[in-house]
Amino acid sequence: MRKLVYYIATTLDGFIAGPDGFWPIPEDYIQHLVTEYPETLPAPARAALSVTAQGTHFDTVLEGRRSYEIGLKAGITDAYPHLRHLVFSRTLTESPDPAVELVAGDPVDKVRQLKQEDGEDIWLVGGAELAGALYGEIDQLILKMAPLTIGAGIPLFSHKAAFDPRGWKLSGHTVLDSGAAFVTYARATGPDTPATGN
Ligand SMILES: NC(=O)c1ccc[n+]([C@@H]2O[C@H](COP(=O)([O-])OP(=O)(O)OC[C@H]3O[C@@H](n4cnc5c(N)ncnc54)[C@H](OP(=O)(O)O)[C@@H]3O)[C@@H](O)[C@H]2O)c1
């Protein structure tokens, strides 16, 4: 069955964005995306870098409305035209782009339905609130860790997410010269099997 993968850029202290947006990223980090995860580059970046590769990881991307609107404010109605693109919102009434599917219902129900369909894995792009709503459905984490701490910002999972410890098994890692690290973890416990510990 295809997996839900939270593939997300994070600081060492677990923030996906600062109060004013993203942080600077090392050059070799971009090159790693181009080589390994070309499908996760938004269309303007793919065009600027002359990337045409379809990629091998994902064919579907899920976004929360606030993350989606970052591109929208820059006039980009579909940053991922090379992927099936779903945006979760209970307030948007009409999709700004015919290729972008608006989902007003429960993200958990939608993800369970998507997992039953054939295809590559499903990329949960974020942000924190949507990731918090889908916390129990995430099968794999790919943390793109910048060698940076920022002290405050938006965490990996929204503060609205419930306290729910889960174990993860390291399944891969790539450390770049800059100190950026791509670290992959598979869920070690089932969604209904809480990890124990103290
Ligand atoms: N580091 C990275 O790789 C990365 C990736 C993506 C985003 N980000 C950052 O993340 C930040 C945005 O994250 P965020 O947590 O503020 O917002 P978000 O998760 O992107 O979007 C939140 C919105 O998604 C919709 N939503 C969330 N849960 C839902 C549910 N259960 N059912 C239906 N709709 C639901 C709601 O839209 P409505 O209010 O319309 O109902 C909600 O307001 C930005 O700063 C962005 O830069 C970072």
The ligand as a Gaussian input file, in Angstrom:
#p B3LYP/6-31G(d) Opt

LIG

0 1
 N        9.618000      23.534000       6.061000
 C        8.808000      23.067000       5.132000
 O        9.175000      22.135000       4.369000
 C        7.408000      23.606000       5.032000
 C        6.481000      22.990000       4.190000
 C        5.195000      23.491000       4.134000
 C        4.849000      24.593000       4.882000
 N        5.776000      25.185000       5.677000
 C        5.400000      26.349000       6.493000
 O        4.266000      26.020000       7.282000
 C        3.549000      27.227000       7.556000
 C        2.060000      26.957000       7.371000
 O        1.671000      25.921000       8.270000
 P        0.393000      26.087000       9.200000
 O        0.462000      25.023000      10.237000
 O        0.282000      27.508000       9.632000
 O       -0.816000      25.867000       8.180000
 P       -1.185000      24.643000       7.195000
 O       -1.162000      23.346000       7.912000
 O       -0.409000      24.781000       5.926000
 O       -2.679000      25.048000       6.818000
 C       -3.663000      25.089000       7.827000
 C       -5.016000      25.091000       7.155000
 O       -5.248000      23.817000       6.542000
 C       -6.623000      23.490000       6.670000
 N       -6.755000      22.345000       7.567000
 C       -5.953000      21.991000       8.576000
 N       -6.467000      20.927000       9.251000
 C       -7.611000      20.623000       8.630000
 C       -8.605000      19.656000       8.850000
 N       -8.524000      18.795000       9.896000
 N       -9.639000      19.616000       8.011000
 C       -9.744000      20.468000       6.990000
 N       -8.841000      21.452000       6.742000
 C       -7.800000      21.519000       7.557000
 C       -7.297000      24.678000       7.318000
 O       -7.703000      25.561000       6.294000
 P       -9.028000      26.476000       6.471000
 O       -8.705000      27.464000       7.552000
 O       -9.224000      27.084000       5.124000
 O      -10.132000      25.531000       6.873000
 C       -6.158000      25.290000       8.136000
 O       -6.344000      26.662000       8.434000
 C        4.089000      28.300000       6.623000
 O        4.880000      29.199000       7.375000
 C        4.963000      27.537000       5.666000
 O        6.073000      28.318000       5.268000
 C        7.034000      24.711000       5.778000

